[in-house]
Amino acid sequence: MTVKSYDIVIVLDPRLTENNLKDLITKSKKVISSMGGEILTEDNWGLKKLAHPIKNNRDGFYYFIKSRLDVEKIDEIKYNIRVMEGILRISIIKSNVEVVK
């Protein structure tokens, strides 16, 4: 089991209510935790204009999570979050910066 730091950016549908956004973010964090991931930091980047339309949306809510994940679980985490209703896109990128708690 190899654990490394990753930056996770989740883009959510801009038509969601604030409660639905919070629920989706909570569910996404639960998926990460249930797969053995450790959430180090998180940040709500808010509503941003997309570079190109995704599912007929020009804007999206961006949410950032820095996490330590098992390398072998990344594809499963990405899939489980991507299939949730209201998720437009998820990106998991290996981080070069380690966070010390």
C-alpha positions in Angstrom: 0.0 0.0 0.0 1.6 3.2 -1.2 0.1 6.4 0.2 0.8 9.8 -1.5 -0.6 13.3 -1.4 -3.2 14.3 -4.0 -5.1 17.4 -5.0 -8.7 16.7 -5.8 -10.9 19.3 -7.6 -14.6 18.6 -7.8 -16.8 20.6 -10.2 -20.4 20.6 -9.2 -23.6 21.6 -11.1 -24.3 25.4 -10.6 -28.0 24.8 -10.5 -27.8 22.9 -7.2 -29.1 24.4 -4.0 -26.7 25.2 -1.2 -28.0 22.2 0.8 -27.5 19.9 -2.2 -24.0 21.2 -2.6 -23.1 20.5 1.0 -24.6 17.0 0.8 -22.6 16.2 -2.4 -19.4 17.5 -0.8 -20.1 15.5 2.4 -20.8 12.3 0.3 -17.6 12.9 -1.7 -15.5 13.2 1.5 -17.2 10.0 2.8 -16.1 8.2 -0.3 -12.5 9.4 0.1 -12.5 8.4 3.8 -14.2 5.0 3.2 -11.4 4.1 0.8 -8.8 4.8 3.4 -8.0 8.4 2.3 -7.1 11.1 4.8 -8.4 14.6 4.1 -5.7 17.1 5.0 -7.2 20.4 3.8 -10.3 21.6 1.9 -11.4 24.8 0.3 -14.6 26.0 -1.4 -13.5 27.9 -4.5 -17.0 29.0 -5.3 -18.7 29.6 -8.6 -16.3 29.9 -11.6 -16.7 30.1 -15.3 -15.7 26.9 -17.1 -13.2 26.9 -19.9 -15.7 25.0 -22.0 -19.3 23.8 -21.5 -19.8 20.6 -19.5 -23.2 19.0 -19.7 -24.6 22.3 -21.1 -23.2 24.3 -18.1 -21.0 27.4 -18.6 -20.3 27.7 -14.8 -19.6 25.3 -12.0 -19.0 25.2 -8.3 -15.4 24.3 -7.6 -14.4 22.4 -4.4 -10.8 21.6 -3.6 -9.5 18.8 -1.3 -5.9 17.9 -0.5 -5.8 14.3 0.6 -3.5 11.4 1.3 -4.7 8.4 -0.8 -3.7 4.8 -1.5 -2.4 4.9 -5.1 -4.4 1.7 -5.8 -7.7 3.2 -4.8 -7.6 6.4 -6.9 -9.6 5.0 -9.9 -12.3 3.6 -7.6 -12.6 6.9 -5.7 -12.8 8.9 -9.0 -15.5 6.6 -10.3 -17.6 6.6 -7.1 -17.6 10.4 -7.0 -18.1 10.9 -10.8 -21.3 8.9 -10.9 -23.0 11.0 -8.3 -25.9 13.1 -9.6 -24.8 16.8 -9.7 -21.0 16.2 -10.3 -19.8 17.7 -13.5 -16.1 16.7 -13.3 -13.5 15.4 -10.8 -9.8 15.7 -11.2 -7.3 13.9 -8.9 -3.7 15.0 -9.4 -0.6 13.9 -7.6 0.7 16.8 -5.4 4.3 17.7 -5.2 3.8 19.5 -1.9 3.4 17.4 1.3 1.2 18.9 4.1 2.4 18.5 7.6 -0.2 18.5 10.3 
